[in-house]
Amino acid sequence: MTYYIKEYIDYNEQEILPLYESVGWINYTKNPVMLREAYKHSLKIYAAYLNEQLVGLIRVVGDGFSVVFVQDILVYPEYQRQGIGTALLKKVLEEFSGVYQLHLLTDNTEKTVAFYKSFGFVMDTDMNCRAFSKYCVD
């Protein structure tokens, strides 16, 4: 399987919404206007393509110098565990190698924790910290 990664510049709802739907992120698919605006205001987005078909993407927000937050990293389920998520995250780590802090919030599963730890991420509890989140809209 040969895929390529490029910066995602032109928002295409017809390819983005099915990707979010495939991984069960329906809050985004139920609110496509919010997602379109979120993309417009993102710091950087990279997409993975296989034969011109979107198969995964990573979206980051922040200022790019002191903090970057990996907001979304998703790959179609049938393409997971084939190196696409790894390649996308490596692209962001390369792009923002000089940033002071890189954060993300993810599912607390053994597989997910192992994936991010393999890139040097540590859990907030391992840093004697606590992370806090607040959902402002249902």
Stockholm file with secondary structure:
# STOCKHOLM 1.0

chainA/1-138         MTYYIKEYIDYNEQEILPLYESVGWINYTKNPVMLREAYKHSLKIYAAYLNEQLVGLIRVVGDGFSVVFVQDILVYPEYQRQGIGTALLKKVLEEFSGVYQLHLLTDNTEKTVAFYKSFGFVMDTDMNCRAFSKYCVD
#=GR chainA/1-138 SS CCCEEEECCSCCHHHHHHHHHHTTCHHHHTCHHHHHHHHHTCSEEEEEEETTEEEEEEEEEECSSSEEEEEEEEECGGGTTSSHHHHHHHHHHHHTTTCSEEEECCCCCHHHHHHHHTTTCCCGGGGTCCCCCCCCCC
#=GC SS_cons         CCCEEEECCSCCHHHHHHHHHHTTCHHHHTCHHHHHHHHHTCSEEEEEEETTEEEEEEEEEECSSSEEEEEEEEECGGGTTSSHHHHHHHHHHHHTTTCSEEEECCCCCHHHHHHHHTTTCCCGGGGTCCCCCCCCCC
//
